[in-house]
Amino acid sequence: QVQLVESGGALVQAAGSVRLPCLDPGRARTFYAMCWFCRVSGKGREFVTAINWGGSSTNYADSVNGRFTISRDHAKNTVYLKMNSLKPEDTDIYYCAAHTTLVAVTTAPDYWGQGTQVTVSS
C-alpha cells in the first residue's frame, strides 16, 4: 500500500512563501512521476506541477509557472513544492500524488495523499 504524506500547510500573507514536503514513508520505490494537484471548487482536482522520477523534467500549470518549484530528494523519499509570490487565489488544499506508469502527468494519478491546506491572506 502506497501512502503519501503531505505537510507544511500554513496561513501566509500575500507575496509570501511556503514549502510543502510530501513524504513516501514506505520502502523506497520507483514512480514514473510525482505531482501536486489542488482542489478547485466545482471542478475537482486540478494539476499544478509534476516531476519525473529522475528529476530531469518538470511541468507546471500556467497559473503557477515562475512562482512554484517542484523538486525531490531521493535520499529522503520526499518531493517538495516551493510556493513563492503567493496570491489569495492560491488558497486551496494541495495534494501530493504519484503516477506509476508512463502517462500524461496531468491525468488522474494512481495514488494520492490526504492534502494540506494553504491559505493566503490579502
KOLMARDO-653984 format. One record per residue: residue number from 1; x, y, z of N, C-alpha, C in turn; residue in one letter; chain. Coordinates in Angstrom, 1 decimal, m for minus. Layout:
residues N
+-------+--------+--------+--------+--------+--------+--------+--------+--------+--------+-------+-------+
: palum :     nu :     nv :     nw :    cau :    cav :    caw :     cu :     cv :     cw : kolvo : mitor :
+-------+--------+--------+--------+--------+--------+--------+--------+--------+--------+-------+-------+
:   NUM :      X :      Y :      Z :      X :      Y :      Z :      X :      Y :      Z :     A :     A :
...
+-------+--------+--------+--------+--------+--------+--------+--------+--------+--------+-------+-------+
END
This chain:
residues 122
+-------+--------+--------+--------+--------+--------+--------+--------+--------+--------+-------+-------+
: palum :     nu :     nv :     nw :    cau :    cav :    caw :     cu :     cv :     cw : kolvo : mitor :
+-------+--------+--------+--------+--------+--------+--------+--------+--------+--------+-------+-------+
:     1 :    0.8 :   m1.2 :    0.0 :    0.0 :    0.0 :    0.0 :    0.9 :    1.2 :    0.0 :     Q :     A :
:     2 :    0.6 :    2.1 :   m0.9 :    1.4 :    3.4 :   m1.0 :    0.7 :    4.4 :   m0.2 :     V :     A :
:     3 :    1.5 :    5.1 :    0.6 :    1.0 :    6.2 :    1.4 :    1.8 :    7.4 :    1.2 :     Q :     A :
:     4 :    1.2 :    8.5 :    0.8 :    1.9 :    9.8 :    0.6 :    1.4 :   10.7 :    1.7 :     L :     A :
:     5 :    2.4 :   11.4 :    2.4 :    2.1 :   12.2 :    3.5 :    2.5 :   13.6 :    3.2 :     V :     A :
:     6 :    1.6 :   14.6 :    3.1 :    1.9 :   16.0 :    2.9 :    2.0 :   16.7 :    4.2 :     E :     A :
:     7 :    2.7 :   17.8 :    4.3 :    2.7 :   18.6 :    5.5 :    3.1 :   20.0 :    5.0 :     S :     A :
:     8 :    3.2 :   20.9 :    6.0 :    3.7 :   22.3 :    5.6 :    2.6 :   23.3 :    5.3 :     G :     A :
:     9 :    1.4 :   22.8 :    5.3 :    0.3 :   23.8 :    5.0 :    0.3 :   24.9 :    6.1 :     G :     A :
:    10 :   m0.1 :   26.1 :    5.6 :    0.0 :   27.2 :    6.6 :   m0.9 :   28.4 :    6.1 :     A :     A :
:    11 :   m1.0 :   29.3 :    7.0 :   m1.7 :   30.6 :    6.7 :   m0.5 :   31.6 :    6.4 :     L :     A :
:    12 :   m0.5 :   32.2 :    5.2 :    0.6 :   33.1 :    4.9 :    0.0 :   34.4 :    4.3 :     V :     A :
:    13 :    0.8 :   35.4 :    4.3 :    0.3 :   36.7 :    3.7 :    0.6 :   36.7 :    2.2 :     Q :     A :
:    14 :   m0.1 :   37.4 :    1.4 :    0.1 :   37.5 :    0.0 :    1.6 :   38.0 :   m0.2 :     A :     A :
:    15 :    2.2 :   37.5 :   m1.3 :    3.6 :   37.7 :   m1.6 :    4.6 :   36.8 :   m0.8 :     A :     A :
:    16 :    4.0 :   36.1 :    0.2 :    4.9 :   35.3 :    1.0 :    5.2 :   33.9 :    0.3 :     G :     A :
:    17 :    5.8 :   33.0 :    1.1 :    6.3 :   31.8 :    0.6 :    6.0 :   30.6 :    1.6 :     S :     A :
:    18 :    5.9 :   29.4 :    1.0 :    5.7 :   28.3 :    1.8 :    6.3 :   27.1 :    1.1 :     V :     A :
:    19 :    6.7 :   26.1 :    1.8 :    7.3 :   24.9 :    1.2 :    6.5 :   23.7 :    1.7 :     R :     A :
:    20 :    6.0 :   22.9 :    0.8 :    5.2 :   21.7 :    1.2 :    6.0 :   20.4 :    0.9 :     L :     A :
:    21 :    6.4 :   19.7 :    1.9 :    7.0 :   18.4 :    1.7 :    6.0 :   17.3 :    1.5 :     P :     A :
:    22 :    6.3 :   16.3 :    0.7 :    5.5 :   15.1 :    0.5 :    6.4 :   13.9 :    0.7 :     C :     A :
:    23 :    6.1 :   13.1 :    1.8 :    6.9 :   12.0 :    2.1 :    6.3 :   10.7 :    1.7 :     L :     A :
:    24 :    7.0 :    9.8 :    1.2 :    6.6 :    8.4 :    1.0 :    7.3 :    7.6 :    2.1 :     D :     A :
:    25 :    6.6 :    7.3 :    3.2 :    7.3 :    6.7 :    4.3 :    7.6 :    5.2 :    4.2 :     P :     A :
:    26 :    7.1 :    4.6 :    3.1 :    7.3 :    3.2 :    2.9 :    8.7 :    2.9 :    2.4 :     G :     A :
:    27 :    8.8 :    1.7 :    1.9 :   10.1 :    1.3 :    1.4 :   10.4 :    2.1 :    0.1 :     R :     A :
:    28 :   11.6 :    2.3 :   m0.2 :   12.0 :    3.1 :   m1.4 :   11.4 :    2.4 :   m2.6 :     A :     A :
:    29 :   10.7 :    3.1 :   m3.4 :   10.0 :    2.6 :   m4.6 :   10.1 :    3.6 :   m5.7 :     R :     A :
:    30 :    9.9 :    3.1 :   m6.9 :   10.0 :    3.9 :   m8.1 :    8.7 :    4.3 :   m8.7 :     T :     A :
:    31 :    8.5 :    5.6 :   m8.9 :    7.3 :    6.0 :   m9.6 :    7.7 :    6.7 :  m10.9 :     F :     A :
:    32 :    6.8 :    6.7 :  m11.9 :    7.1 :    7.4 :  m13.1 :    7.2 :    8.9 :  m12.9 :     Y :     A :
:    33 :    6.3 :    9.4 :  m12.1 :    6.3 :   10.9 :  m11.8 :    5.6 :   11.2 :  m10.5 :     A :     A :
:    34 :    6.0 :   12.2 :   m9.9 :    5.3 :   12.8 :   m8.7 :    4.7 :   14.1 :   m9.0 :     M :     A :
:    35 :    3.5 :   14.4 :   m8.5 :    2.8 :   15.5 :   m8.9 :    2.2 :   16.2 :   m7.7 :     C :     A :
:    36 :    1.7 :   17.4 :   m7.9 :    0.9 :   18.2 :   m7.0 :   m0.3 :   18.6 :   m7.7 :     W :     A :
:    37 :   m1.5 :   18.5 :   m7.0 :   m2.8 :   18.9 :   m7.5 :   m3.4 :   19.8 :   m6.5 :     F :     A :
:    38 :   m4.3 :   20.6 :   m6.9 :   m5.1 :   21.4 :   m5.9 :   m6.6 :   21.1 :   m6.2 :     C :     A :
:    39 :   m7.4 :   21.5 :   m5.2 :   m8.8 :   21.2 :   m5.4 :   m9.5 :   22.5 :   m5.8 :     R :     A :
:    40 :  m10.1 :   22.5 :   m7.0 :  m10.8 :   23.7 :   m7.5 :  m12.3 :   23.4 :   m7.3 :     V :     A :
:    41 :  m13.0 :   24.4 :   m6.6 :  m14.4 :   24.2 :   m6.2 :  m15.2 :   24.0 :   m7.5 :     S :     A :
:    42 :  m16.0 :   22.9 :   m7.5 :  m16.8 :   22.6 :   m8.6 :  m16.1 :   22.0 :   m9.8 :     G :     A :
:    43 :  m14.8 :   21.8 :   m9.7 :  m14.1 :   21.3 :  m10.9 :  m13.2 :   20.1 :  m10.5 :     K :     A :
:    44 :  m13.3 :   19.6 :   m9.3 :  m12.4 :   18.5 :   m8.9 :  m11.0 :   19.0 :   m8.7 :     G :     A :
:    45 :  m10.1 :   18.1 :   m8.8 :   m8.7 :   18.4 :   m8.6 :   m8.0 :   18.8 :   m9.9 :     R :     A :
:    46 :   m7.2 :   19.9 :   m9.8 :   m6.5 :   20.5 :  m10.9 :   m5.0 :   20.3 :  m10.8 :     E :     A :
:    47 :   m4.4 :   20.0 :  m11.9 :   m3.0 :   19.8 :  m12.0 :   m2.2 :   21.1 :  m11.7 :     F :     A :
:    48 :   m1.2 :   21.0 :  m10.8 :   m0.3 :   22.1 :  m10.5 :    1.0 :   22.0 :  m11.1 :     V :     A :
:    49 :    1.7 :   20.8 :  m10.8 :    3.1 :   20.6 :  m11.2 :    3.4 :   19.1 :  m11.1 :     T :     A :
:    50 :    4.5 :   18.7 :  m11.8 :    4.9 :   17.3 :  m11.8 :    6.4 :   17.3 :  m12.0 :     A :     A :
:    51 :    7.0 :   16.2 :  m11.5 :    8.5 :   16.0 :  m11.8 :    8.7 :   14.5 :  m12.1 :     I :     A :
:    52 :    9.5 :   14.2 :  m13.0 :    9.7 :   12.8 :  m13.3 :   10.6 :   12.2 :  m12.3 :     N :     A :
:    53 :   10.8 :   10.8 :  m12.4 :   11.5 :   10.1 :  m11.3 :   12.9 :   10.6 :  m11.1 :     W :     A :
:    54 :   13.6 :   10.8 :  m12.3 :   14.9 :   11.2 :  m12.2 :   15.1 :   12.7 :  m11.9 :     G :     A :
:    55 :   14.1 :   13.4 :  m11.9 :   14.2 :   14.9 :  m11.5 :   14.7 :   15.7 :  m12.7 :     G :     A :
:    56 :   14.8 :   15.2 :  m13.9 :   15.3 :   15.9 :  m15.0 :   14.2 :   16.7 :  m15.8 :     S :     A :
:    57 :   13.0 :   16.4 :  m15.5 :   11.9 :   17.0 :  m16.3 :   10.8 :   17.5 :  m15.3 :     S :     A :
:    58 :   10.3 :   18.7 :  m15.5 :    9.2 :   19.2 :  m14.7 :    8.2 :   19.9 :  m15.6 :     T :     A :
:    59 :    6.9 :   19.9 :  m15.1 :    5.8 :   20.6 :  m15.8 :    5.1 :   21.4 :  m14.8 :     N :     A :
:    60 :    4.6 :   22.6 :  m15.3 :    3.8 :   23.5 :  m14.4 :    2.6 :   24.0 :  m15.1 :     Y :     A :
:    61 :    1.5 :   24.2 :  m14.3 :    0.4 :   24.8 :  m14.8 :    0.7 :   26.3 :  m15.1 :     A :     A :
:    62 :    0.1 :   26.9 :  m16.1 :    0.4 :   28.3 :  m16.4 :    0.2 :   29.2 :  m15.2 :     D :     A :
:    63 :   m0.7 :   28.9 :  m14.4 :   m1.1 :   29.8 :  m13.3 :    0.0 :   29.9 :  m12.2 :     S :     A :
:    64 :    0.9 :   28.9 :  m12.2 :    2.0 :   28.9 :  m11.2 :    3.4 :   28.9 :  m11.8 :     V :     A :
:    65 :    3.5 :   28.8 :  m13.1 :    4.8 :   28.8 :  m13.7 :    5.6 :   30.1 :  m13.4 :     N :     A :
:    66 :    6.8 :   29.9 :  m12.9 :    7.6 :   31.0 :  m12.5 :    7.5 :   31.4 :  m11.0 :     G :     A :
:    67 :    6.5 :   30.8 :  m10.3 :    6.3 :   31.1 :   m8.9 :    6.5 :   29.9 :   m8.0 :     R :     A :
:    68 :    6.1 :   28.7 :   m8.6 :    6.2 :   27.5 :   m7.8 :    7.3 :   26.7 :   m8.4 :     F :     A :
:    69 :    8.0 :   25.9 :   m7.5 :    9.0 :   25.0 :   m7.9 :    8.9 :   23.6 :   m7.3 :     T :     A :
:    70 :    8.9 :   22.6 :   m8.1 :    8.8 :   21.2 :   m7.6 :   10.3 :   20.6 :   m7.6 :     I :     A :
:    71 :   10.6 :   19.9 :   m6.6 :   11.9 :   19.2 :   m6.5 :   11.8 :   17.9 :   m5.7 :     S :     A :
:    72 :   12.8 :   17.1 :   m5.7 :   12.8 :   15.9 :   m5.0 :   14.1 :   15.5 :   m4.4 :     R :     A :
:    73 :   14.0 :   14.8 :   m3.3 :   15.2 :   14.3 :   m2.6 :   15.0 :   12.8 :   m2.4 :     D :     A :
:    74 :   15.7 :   12.1 :   m3.3 :   15.6 :   10.6 :   m3.2 :   16.0 :   10.0 :   m1.9 :     H :     A :
:    75 :   17.1 :   10.6 :   m1.3 :   17.6 :   10.1 :   m0.1 :   16.6 :   10.2 :    1.1 :     A :     A :
:    76 :   15.7 :   11.2 :    1.0 :   14.7 :   11.3 :    2.0 :   13.3 :   10.9 :    1.5 :     K :     A :
:    77 :   13.2 :   10.3 :    0.3 :   11.9 :    9.8 :   m0.2 :   10.9 :   11.0 :   m0.2 :     N :     A :
:    78 :   11.3 :   12.2 :   m0.5 :   10.5 :   13.3 :   m0.3 :   10.5 :   14.2 :   m1.6 :     T :     A :
:    79 :    9.3 :   14.7 :   m1.9 :    9.1 :   15.6 :   m3.0 :    8.7 :   16.9 :   m2.4 :     V :     A :
:    80 :    9.1 :   18.1 :   m2.9 :    8.8 :   19.4 :   m2.3 :    8.1 :   20.2 :   m3.3 :     Y :     A :
:    81 :    7.2 :   21.0 :   m2.8 :    6.6 :   22.1 :   m3.6 :    6.9 :   23.4 :   m2.9 :     L :     A :
:    82 :    7.7 :   24.2 :   m3.5 :    8.1 :   25.5 :   m3.0 :    7.2 :   26.5 :   m3.7 :     K :     A :
:    83 :    6.4 :   27.3 :   m2.9 :    5.4 :   28.2 :   m3.4 :    5.9 :   29.6 :   m3.1 :     M :     A :
:    84 :    6.2 :   30.4 :   m4.1 :    6.7 :   31.8 :   m3.9 :    5.6 :   32.8 :   m4.4 :     N :     A :
:    85 :    5.8 :   34.0 :   m4.1 :    4.9 :   35.1 :   m4.6 :    3.4 :   34.7 :   m4.5 :     S :     A :
:    86 :    3.0 :   34.2 :   m3.3 :    1.7 :   33.6 :   m3.2 :    0.6 :   34.7 :   m3.3 :     L :     A :
:    87 :   m0.5 :   34.3 :   m3.9 :   m1.6 :   35.2 :   m4.1 :   m2.9 :   34.6 :   m3.4 :     K :     A :
:    88 :   m3.8 :   35.4 :   m3.0 :   m5.0 :   34.9 :   m2.4 :   m5.7 :   33.8 :   m3.2 :     P :     A :
:    89 :   m5.6 :   33.9 :   m4.5 :   m6.3 :   32.9 :   m5.3 :   m5.5 :   31.5 :   m5.3 :     E :     A :
:    90 :   m4.4 :   31.5 :   m4.7 :   m3.7 :   30.2 :   m4.5 :   m4.2 :   29.4 :   m3.3 :     D :     A :
:    91 :   m5.1 :   30.1 :   m2.5 :   m5.7 :   29.4 :   m1.3 :   m6.4 :   28.1 :   m1.8 :     T :     A :
:    92 :   m6.0 :   27.0 :   m1.2 :   m6.6 :   25.7 :   m1.6 :   m6.0 :   24.6 :   m0.7 :     D :     A :
:    93 :   m6.5 :   23.4 :   m1.0 :   m5.9 :   22.2 :   m0.4 :   m5.0 :   21.6 :   m1.5 :     I :     A :
:    94 :   m3.8 :   21.4 :   m1.2 :   m2.8 :   20.8 :   m2.1 :   m2.5 :   19.4 :   m1.8 :     Y :     A :
:    95 :   m2.6 :   18.6 :   m2.9 :   m2.5 :   17.1 :   m2.8 :   m1.2 :   16.6 :   m3.5 :     Y :     A :
:    96 :   m0.4 :   15.8 :   m2.8 :    0.7 :   15.1 :   m3.5 :    0.1 :   13.9 :   m4.1 :     C :     A :
:    97 :    0.7 :   13.5 :   m5.2 :    0.2 :   12.3 :   m6.0 :    1.3 :   11.6 :   m6.7 :     A :     A :
:    98 :    1.1 :   10.4 :   m7.1 :    2.1 :    9.6 :   m7.8 :    1.5 :    8.9 :   m9.0 :     A :     A :
:    99 :    2.2 :    8.9 :  m10.1 :    1.9 :    8.0 :  m11.3 :    2.9 :    6.9 :  m11.2 :     H :     A :
:   100 :    2.4 :    5.7 :  m11.5 :    3.2 :    4.5 :  m11.5 :    3.6 :    4.1 :  m12.9 :     T :     A :
:   101 :    2.9 :    4.6 :  m13.9 :    3.1 :    4.3 :  m15.3 :    3.3 :    5.5 :  m16.2 :     T :     A :
:   102 :    3.8 :    5.2 :  m17.4 :    4.0 :    6.3 :  m18.3 :    2.7 :    6.8 :  m18.9 :     L :     A :
:   103 :    2.3 :    8.0 :  m18.3 :    1.0 :    8.6 :  m18.8 :    1.2 :   10.1 :  m18.8 :     V :     A :
:   104 :    0.3 :   10.8 :  m19.3 :    0.4 :   12.3 :  m19.2 :    0.2 :   12.7 :  m17.7 :     A :     A :
:   105 :    1.1 :   13.5 :  m17.3 :    1.1 :   13.8 :  m15.8 :   m0.1 :   14.6 :  m15.3 :     V :     A :
:   106 :   m0.8 :   15.2 :  m16.3 :   m2.0 :   15.9 :  m15.9 :   m3.2 :   15.0 :  m15.6 :     T :     A :
:   107 :   m3.1 :   13.8 :  m16.0 :   m4.2 :   12.9 :  m15.8 :   m4.3 :   12.4 :  m14.4 :     T :     A :
:   108 :   m5.3 :   11.7 :  m14.0 :   m5.5 :   11.3 :  m12.6 :   m4.4 :   10.3 :  m12.2 :     A :     A :
:   109 :   m3.7 :   10.6 :  m11.1 :   m2.6 :    9.7 :  m10.7 :   m3.2 :    8.4 :  m10.1 :     P :     A :
:   110 :   m2.2 :    7.5 :   m9.7 :   m2.6 :    6.3 :   m9.1 :   m2.8 :    6.4 :   m7.6 :     D :     A :
:   111 :   m2.0 :    7.2 :   m7.0 :   m2.0 :    7.4 :   m5.6 :   m2.1 :    8.8 :   m5.2 :     Y :     A :
:   112 :   m2.8 :    9.1 :   m4.1 :   m3.0 :   10.4 :   m3.6 :   m2.6 :   10.5 :   m2.1 :     W :     A :
:   113 :   m2.1 :   11.7 :   m1.7 :   m2.0 :   12.0 :   m0.3 :   m3.3 :   12.6 :    0.3 :     G :     A :
:   114 :   m3.3 :   12.9 :    1.5 :   m4.6 :   13.4 :    2.2 :   m4.8 :   14.9 :    2.0 :     Q :     A :
:   115 :   m3.8 :   15.6 :    1.5 :   m3.9 :   17.0 :    1.3 :   m3.5 :   17.9 :    2.4 :     G :     A :
:   116 :   m3.0 :   19.1 :    2.1 :   m2.6 :   20.0 :    3.2 :   m3.1 :   21.4 :    2.7 :     T :     A :
:   117 :   m3.6 :   22.2 :    3.7 :   m4.3 :   23.4 :    3.4 :   m3.3 :   24.6 :    3.4 :     Q :     A :
:   118 :   m3.3 :   25.4 :    2.3 :   m2.6 :   26.6 :    2.2 :   m3.6 :   27.7 :    2.1 :     V :     A :
:   119 :   m3.5 :   28.7 :    3.0 :   m4.4 :   29.9 :    2.9 :   m3.5 :   31.1 :    2.8 :     T :     A :
:   120 :   m3.9 :   31.9 :    1.8 :   m3.1 :   33.2 :    1.5 :   m4.0 :   34.4 :    1.8 :     V :     A :
:   121 :   m3.6 :   35.2 :    2.8 :   m4.4 :   36.3 :    3.1 :   m4.0 :   37.6 :    2.3 :     S :     A :
:   122 :   m4.9 :   38.4 :    2.1 :   m4.6 :   39.6 :    1.3 :   m4.1 :   40.8 :    2.2 :     S :     A :
+-------+--------+--------+--------+--------+--------+--------+--------+--------+--------+-------+-------+
END
